[in-house]
Amino acid sequence: MVVVAPGVDVSRLRWELTPRLERIADQQGESPVWFSVLVYDSERLGERRRIRSFFLQEVDRDKVVLFGDDLGEVAAA
C-alpha cells in the first residue's frame, strides 16, 4: 500500500507504478499477477479507518513502514 498526500493523482500514480511493479516481479523471477499495489491518499485512508475497514485493520496491525511516517495521525475519529 502506498499512501500519498491529498491532491496527488492516485490514478496516474497507479498507472506509473504498474510497469515498475512488473519489472520488480521479473527481477524476482515471479509473475506480476502475484504483486499488487494499493494507492490511497491520506484522506481515503482516514475514511477507511473511520468505517473500521477489516482490511485496513489488518494492514494497521501487520504494517511495515518502508518510507515516511507511520500515518498513525490519520485517525479513525
C-alpha positions as CSV (number, residue, x, y, z in Angstrom):
1,M,0.0,0.0,0.0
2,V,1.2,3.4,-0.9
3,V,-0.2,6.4,1.0
4,V,0.1,9.8,-0.6
5,A,-0.8,13.3,0.3
6,P,-4.3,14.6,-0.6
7,G,-4.4,16.1,-4.1
8,V,-2.0,13.6,-5.7
9,D,-3.5,12.0,-8.8
10,V,-3.9,8.4,-7.5
11,S,-5.0,7.0,-10.9
12,R,-1.9,8.5,-12.6
13,L,0.4,7.2,-9.9
14,R,-1.1,3.6,-10.2
15,W,-0.6,3.8,-13.9
16,E,3.1,4.8,-13.4
17,L,3.7,2.1,-10.8
18,T,2.5,-0.8,-12.9
19,P,5.5,-1.1,-15.2
20,R,7.8,-0.8,-12.2
21,L,6.0,-3.5,-10.4
22,E,6.2,-5.7,-13.5
23,R,10.0,-5.2,-13.7
24,I,10.4,-6.0,-10.0
25,A,8.4,-9.2,-10.4
26,D,10.5,-10.2,-13.4
27,Q,13.7,-9.5,-11.5
28,Q,12.5,-11.7,-8.6
29,G,11.6,-14.4,-11.1
30,E,7.9,-14.1,-10.2
31,S,4.8,-13.5,-12.2
32,P,3.4,-9.9,-11.9
33,V,0.0,-11.3,-11.0
34,W,1.3,-12.2,-7.5
35,F,2.1,-8.5,-6.9
36,S,-0.3,-5.6,-6.3
37,V,-0.1,-2.1,-5.1
38,L,-2.9,-0.2,-3.5
39,V,-2.6,3.6,-3.6
40,Y,-4.7,5.7,-1.2
41,D,-4.4,9.3,-0.3
42,S,-4.3,10.1,3.4
43,E,-8.0,11.3,3.3
44,R,-9.1,8.0,1.8
45,L,-7.1,6.1,4.4
46,G,-8.8,8.1,7.2
47,E,-12.2,7.3,5.7
48,R,-11.4,3.6,5.6
49,R,-10.3,3.7,9.2
50,R,-13.4,5.6,10.3
51,I,-15.6,2.8,9.0
52,R,-13.3,0.3,10.6
53,S,-12.4,-1.5,7.3
54,F,-11.4,-5.0,8.1
55,F,-8.7,-4.9,5.5
56,L,-7.2,-1.7,7.0
57,Q,-7.4,-3.1,10.5
58,E,-5.2,-6.0,9.3
59,V,-2.8,-3.6,7.5
60,D,-2.5,-1.4,10.6
61,R,-1.8,-4.5,12.7
62,D,0.8,-6.0,10.4
63,K,2.2,-3.0,8.6
64,V,5.9,-2.4,7.9
65,V,6.7,1.2,7.1
66,L,9.3,1.4,4.4
67,F,9.5,5.2,4.0
68,G,8.0,8.2,5.8
69,D,5.7,8.3,8.8
70,D,3.6,5.5,10.1
71,L,0.4,7.7,9.5
72,G,-0.9,7.0,13.0
73,E,-2.1,10.6,13.0
74,V,-4.6,9.7,10.2
75,A,-7.1,8.9,13.0
76,A,-10.2,6.9,12.9
77,A,-12.2,9.7,14.7
